[in-house]
Amino acid sequence: MAPHDVAHYTRRTPVQVVAAVVSLTFFLVGVLGFVPGVTSEYNLMTFAGHESGALLFGLFAISVLHNLVHLAFAVVGLTLARTATGARAFLLGGGLTYLVLGGYGLIVRPGSAANFLPVNSADNWLHFGLAVGMIVLGVVFGRSTKI
């Protein structure tokens, strides 16, 4: 195989790069959620549920499950970013997922057993922002990619 053939297989489209960066950001957030200091009230973190008192950056409600979801989301994103079609699907599907999660956060009461992730007002705003951002990125960078 000639050197130019290898370059052909390692090139990434803009949508793949964007999806990988978003995925790596989720990975970083998932890891940081387990770091005392970055996560305030670390000793109050529970596996799941609204009882978890831990706050990522002192602002976003988190739990072990919440951190694991971020890490899983990163793995899915990096896997799908292997192809342009997969990368676009990750950005659009992930955006829709976060739109639903933002709506869920508005509906469920903070002290409710249904608040199993947990989420608070800061999470809700972030989830809606992620929804818009991921969908816009998927549309703008994935417009030449067909699903």
N, C-alpha and C positions, 0 to 999 in steps of 0.2 A: 504494500500500500504506500503510495507516494505521500509526502508530507502535506500536500494540499488536500488530499482525501481525508486525512485525520482532522484538519481544520474544518472541513465540511461537517463532520459529525459532532464537533464540539461547539459550534456556533449556537448561540441562543438568540431567539427573537426577543424584541422588547417586552412582550407580554410574559415571556418565560422569566426574564430577569426581574420584572416587577413582582410577579407571583413569588419568586424565590426570596426577594427582599421582604415582602410581607410575611412570608412563612418564617423566615429567620427572626423577624421581629416578634412573632408569636412565641417562637422558641425562647428567645431572650426573656420575654415577660414571664413565661412559664417557669424558667429557671430562677429568675429574680424573686418570684413569689415564695421560694423556699429559702431565701437569704435573710436572716435576721438583720435588722437595721434598715434594709431596703423595704422590708415588710415590718411595719410597726405592729405592736401587740402580737408579735410572733407566737408567744406562749399561749395565746387564746385561739390559735388556729385549730379548727376541727377538720375531720375528713370531709364533711359536707354539712349543709344546712345553714340556716340563718343564725345559729348560735355561734358560728365562727366570728371572732372579734378581730381577726387579722386584717390589716389594711395595706395593700401594696402602695408604696409611695405615700403612706398615710392618708390615702384618699379612696382607693378602690377596694371594696369588700372582696375577700378571697378565702378560699379553703383549699385543702389538698386536692379535692376533686376539681375545683376551678383551675388550679395550676396544671393538673393532668390534662384537662380539656385543652388548655392552651398548647401544651406540648403535643398532644395528639393532632390538633389542628395544624401545627407546624409540620408534622410528619406527612399528613395528607397533602398539604400544600406543596411541600418539596417533591413528593412523589408525582403529583399531577403536573408540576412545573417542568417535568422532563419533556413534555410536548407542548406546543403552542395551544393546541385545542384543550389539553388538560389544564394548562395555566389559566386560560380564559374561563373555563368551567369552574376552577377553584375560586377565582376572583368574583365571578357572578354568583355562584352558589354560596360561597362564604358570605358575600354581601347580603344575600337573601336570608341566610341563617342568622346573621347579626341583626337584621331588620326584625325578624321574628323574636329573637332574644330581647331586643329593645322593647318590643310590644309586650312580651311576657313580663319584663321588669316593671312596666307601667301598670299591668293588671294585678300582679301578685303583691300582696302586702309584705313589707319587709320582715315582720315577725311571724309570718305564716309558715307552716310546715312545707308549703308548696315552694318556698324560696330555698330550694335545695342546693343552689350553686355556691354561694349566695350572691345576690346583686343588691346594689344600693343606687341612689340617684346619680352619683358620679358614673357608675357602671352603665346605667341606662343611657346617659348622654354619650358616653364613649361608644356603646354598642350602636347607637344610631349614626354616630360619626363614622364608625368603621363600615357600617352598611353602605352609606353614601359613598365613602372613599373607595371601597373595594368595587362597587358596581361601576363607578365612574372609571376607575383604572381598567376594569375588565372591558368596558365599552370602548374607551379611547385607545388602549394599547392592543386590544384584541379584535379591532374592527376588520382586519384582513383575515381573521381566523374564523372558520366556520365550525359550529358545533353540530 
